[in-house]
Amino acid sequence: MFGFLGSIVYLGQTIGSALSTGMLQKYDAKIILSTCLFLNVFSLIMFTLTDVYIALVICRMCTGLFQVFFCIYFPVWADVFGNEIQKSQWLTYLLIASPLGVILGYGMTAFFLDNIGWRWAFYIQSFLLLPSMVGLLMTPKMYFNVTEAGRLIRNLNSQRKKRDAKQGADLISPTDPKQ
């Protein structure tokens, strides 16, 4: 039973993966991510408040469902908003964060089990997500719309390449007698 509770998170992530891309493209990313963060914290807290097995399963599945929106969104955000050096760094941090979070989570849970109870691992996780929620809500919308930002960046790069090509053509002219 406990193994199923641990693995059901991944079913939620699988379902969320199928939903998140379309939703993030169609709707306001800031609203979606804010809602997912709130519902993630809510599902973590609800998990600690029940002993009914089916409710535990639903809470764990919802946790995975709401987490995956960030897993899908952040690499795209890093690609759109980062320069070439930042992209590599940011994507590395994103890839490192997941296994480190799992390691720290299991380690903290083991400590809590021996000292104050397993529910505290979820309470502390929920509490630590609250500053993220505040930061997310305070961030201007213009930093969330990766579709529009990507389009603007591609247009700017295209204009820059055309300008550079034209300047290069002006510098090396076939009618230039010095060549």
PALOMAR-531579 format. One record per residue (C-alpha): residue in one letter; x, y, z. Coordinates in steps of 0.2 Angstrom, whole numbers, plus 5000, padded with zeros to 4 digits. Example, Ala and Ser with C-alpha at 12.3 -4.5 7.8 and 13.67 -1.06 7.14 Angstrom:
! PALOMAR-531579
atom rest a; X 5062; Y 4978; Z 5039
atom rest s; X 5068; Y 4995; Z 5036
END
This chain:
! PALOMAR-531579
atom rest m; X 5000; Y 5000; Z 5000
atom rest f; X 5014; Y 5012; Z 5004
atom rest g; X 5023; Y 5008; Z 4988
atom rest f; X 5007; Y 5013; Z 4978
atom rest l; X 5006; Y 5029; Z 4988
atom rest g; X 5024; Y 5033; Z 4983
atom rest s; X 5021; Y 5028; Z 4964
atom rest i; X 5004; Y 5036; Z 4962
atom rest v; X 5013; Y 5053; Z 4961
atom rest y; X 5020; Y 5048; Z 4944
atom rest l; X 5003; Y 5044; Z 4938
atom rest g; X 4998; Y 5061; Z 4942
atom rest q; X 5013; Y 5068; Z 4933
atom rest t; X 5009; Y 5057; Z 4918
atom rest i; X 4992; Y 5064; Z 4917
atom rest g; X 4998; Y 5082; Z 4920
atom rest s; X 5011; Y 5080; Z 4906
atom rest a; X 4997; Y 5076; Z 4894
atom rest l; X 4987; Y 5092; Z 4900
atom rest s; X 5000; Y 5105; Z 4904
atom rest t; X 5008; Y 5109; Z 4887
atom rest g; X 4991; Y 5113; Z 4879
atom rest m; X 4985; Y 5123; Z 4894
atom rest l; X 5001; Y 5133; Z 4895
atom rest q; X 5000; Y 5137; Z 4877
atom rest k; X 4981; Y 5142; Z 4878
atom rest y; X 4979; Y 5150; Z 4895
atom rest d; X 4989; Y 5163; Z 4905
atom rest a; X 5004; Y 5154; Z 4912
atom rest k; X 5005; Y 5165; Z 4928
atom rest i; X 4987; Y 5160; Z 4933
atom rest i; X 4990; Y 5142; Z 4929
atom rest l; X 5006; Y 5141; Z 4938
atom rest s; X 5000; Y 5151; Z 4953
atom rest t; X 4984; Y 5139; Z 4954
atom rest c; X 4995; Y 5124; Z 4952
atom rest l; X 5007; Y 5129; Z 4966
atom rest f; X 4992; Y 5133; Z 4978
atom rest l; X 4984; Y 5116; Z 4974
atom rest n; X 5000; Y 5107; Z 4976
atom rest v; X 5002; Y 5115; Z 4994
atom rest f; X 4983; Y 5111; Z 4997
atom rest s; X 4985; Y 5093; Z 4992
atom rest l; X 5001; Y 5091; Z 5003
atom rest i; X 4991; Y 5098; Z 5018
atom rest m; X 4976; Y 5087; Z 5014
atom rest f; X 4987; Y 5072; Z 5013
atom rest t; X 4992; Y 5074; Z 5031
atom rest l; X 4974; Y 5077; Z 5037
atom rest t; X 4966; Y 5060; Z 5033
atom rest d; X 4969; Y 5042; Z 5036
atom rest v; X 4956; Y 5036; Z 5022
atom rest y; X 4967; Y 5027; Z 5010
atom rest i; X 4958; Y 5032; Z 4994
atom rest a; X 4959; Y 5051; Z 5000
atom rest l; X 4978; Y 5048; Z 5002
atom rest v; X 4979; Y 5041; Z 4985
atom rest i; X 4970; Y 5056; Z 4977
atom rest c; X 4980; Y 5068; Z 4987
atom rest r; X 4997; Y 5060; Z 4981
atom rest m; X 4991; Y 5059; Z 4963
atom rest c; X 4986; Y 5078; Z 4964
atom rest t; X 5003; Y 5082; Z 4970
atom rest g; X 5011; Y 5074; Z 4955
atom rest l; X 4998; Y 5082; Z 4943
atom rest f; X 5001; Y 5100; Z 4950
atom rest q; X 5020; Y 5098; Z 4951
atom rest v; X 5022; Y 5093; Z 4933
atom rest f; X 5016; Y 5110; Z 4926
atom rest f; X 5032; Y 5117; Z 4933
atom rest c; X 5043; Y 5103; Z 4926
atom rest i; X 5036; Y 5107; Z 4909
atom rest y; X 5036; Y 5126; Z 4910
atom rest f; X 5053; Y 5130; Z 4917
atom rest p; X 5064; Y 5122; Z 4904
atom rest v; X 5054; Y 5132; Z 4891
atom rest w; X 5056; Y 5148; Z 4901
atom rest a; X 5075; Y 5145; Z 4903
atom rest d; X 5076; Y 5143; Z 4884
atom rest v; X 5066; Y 5158; Z 4880
atom rest f; X 5072; Y 5171; Z 4893
atom rest g; X 5091; Y 5165; Z 4895
atom rest n; X 5105; Y 5170; Z 4884
atom rest e; X 5116; Y 5156; Z 4878
atom rest i; X 5127; Y 5155; Z 4894
atom rest q; X 5112; Y 5157; Z 4905
atom rest k; X 5102; Y 5143; Z 4896
atom rest s; X 5115; Y 5130; Z 4900
atom rest q; X 5117; Y 5135; Z 4918
atom rest w; X 5098; Y 5137; Z 4921
atom rest l; X 5094; Y 5120; Z 4913
atom rest t; X 5108; Y 5112; Z 4924
atom rest y; X 5101; Y 5119; Z 4940
atom rest l; X 5083; Y 5113; Z 4935
atom rest l; X 5090; Y 5095; Z 4931
atom rest i; X 5100; Y 5095; Z 4948
atom rest a; X 5085; Y 5102; Z 4958
atom rest s; X 5074; Y 5087; Z 4955
atom rest p; X 5085; Y 5073; Z 4962
atom rest l; X 5092; Y 5084; Z 4975
atom rest g; X 5074; Y 5088; Z 4981
atom rest v; X 5070; Y 5069; Z 4982
atom rest i; X 5086; Y 5065; Z 4991
atom rest l; X 5083; Y 5079; Z 5004
atom rest g; X 5065; Y 5075; Z 5005
atom rest y; X 5068; Y 5057; Z 5009
atom rest g; X 5082; Y 5062; Z 5021
atom rest m; X 5071; Y 5074; Z 5030
atom rest t; X 5057; Y 5062; Z 5031
atom rest a; X 5068; Y 5049; Z 5039
atom rest f; X 5073; Y 5061; Z 5052
atom rest f; X 5056; Y 5067; Z 5055
atom rest l; X 5049; Y 5049; Z 5057
atom rest d; X 5062; Y 5046; Z 5071
atom rest n; X 5059; Y 5062; Z 5080
atom rest i; X 5042; Y 5071; Z 5077
atom rest g; X 5032; Y 5061; Z 5064
atom rest w; X 5030; Y 5059; Z 5045
atom rest r; X 5017; Y 5073; Z 5043
atom rest w; X 5030; Y 5086; Z 5048
atom rest a; X 5039; Y 5082; Z 5031
atom rest f; X 5023; Y 5088; Z 5022
atom rest y; X 5020; Y 5103; Z 5033
atom rest i; X 5038; Y 5109; Z 5031
atom rest q; X 5037; Y 5106; Z 5012
atom rest s; X 5021; Y 5116; Z 5011
atom rest f; X 5028; Y 5130; Z 5022
atom rest l; X 5043; Y 5131; Z 5011
atom rest l; X 5032; Y 5133; Z 4996
atom rest l; X 5023; Y 5148; Z 5002
atom rest p; X 5038; Y 5161; Z 4998
atom rest s; X 5038; Y 5154; Z 4981
atom rest m; X 5019; Y 5157; Z 4980
atom rest v; X 5022; Y 5175; Z 4985
atom rest g; X 5036; Y 5177; Z 4973
atom rest l; X 5026; Y 5170; Z 4959
atom rest l; X 5011; Y 5181; Z 4962
atom rest m; X 5022; Y 5197; Z 4963
atom rest t; X 5032; Y 5193; Z 4947
atom rest p; X 5025; Y 5204; Z 4932
atom rest k; X 5015; Y 5194; Z 4919
atom rest m; X 5027; Y 5199; Z 4905
atom rest y; X 5040; Y 5186; Z 4912
atom rest f; X 5028; Y 5172; Z 4910
atom rest n; X 5022; Y 5173; Z 4892
atom rest v; X 5035; Y 5162; Z 4884
atom rest t; X 5025; Y 5160; Z 4867
atom rest e; X 5024; Y 5179; Z 4865
atom rest a; X 5042; Y 5182; Z 4871
atom rest g; X 5049; Y 5168; Z 4860
atom rest r; X 5040; Y 5176; Z 4845
atom rest l; X 5047; Y 5193; Z 4849
atom rest i; X 5065; Y 5186; Z 4852
atom rest r; X 5064; Y 5177; Z 4835
atom rest n; X 5058; Y 5193; Z 4826
atom rest l; X 5072; Y 5203; Z 4834
atom rest n; X 5085; Y 5190; Z 4829
atom rest s; X 5079; Y 5189; Z 4811
atom rest q; X 5080; Y 5208; Z 4810
atom rest r; X 5097; Y 5208; Z 4817
atom rest k; X 5103; Y 5194; Z 4805
atom rest k; X 5096; Y 5204; Z 4790
atom rest r; X 5104; Y 5220; Z 4796
atom rest d; X 5121; Y 5211; Z 4799
atom rest a; X 5120; Y 5203; Z 4782
atom rest k; X 5116; Y 5219; Z 4773
atom rest q; X 5130; Y 5228; Z 4782
atom rest g; X 5141; Y 5213; Z 4777
atom rest a; X 5136; Y 5215; Z 4759
atom rest d; X 5139; Y 5234; Z 4760
atom rest l; X 5157; Y 5230; Z 4766
atom rest i; X 5161; Y 5218; Z 4753
atom rest s; X 5153; Y 5224; Z 4736
atom rest p; X 5157; Y 5216; Z 4720
atom rest t; X 5159; Y 5233; Z 4712
atom rest d; X 5173; Y 5238; Z 4725
atom rest p; X 5189; Y 5241; Z 4715
atom rest k; X 5200; Y 5237; Z 4730
atom rest q; X 5195; Y 5218; Z 4729
END
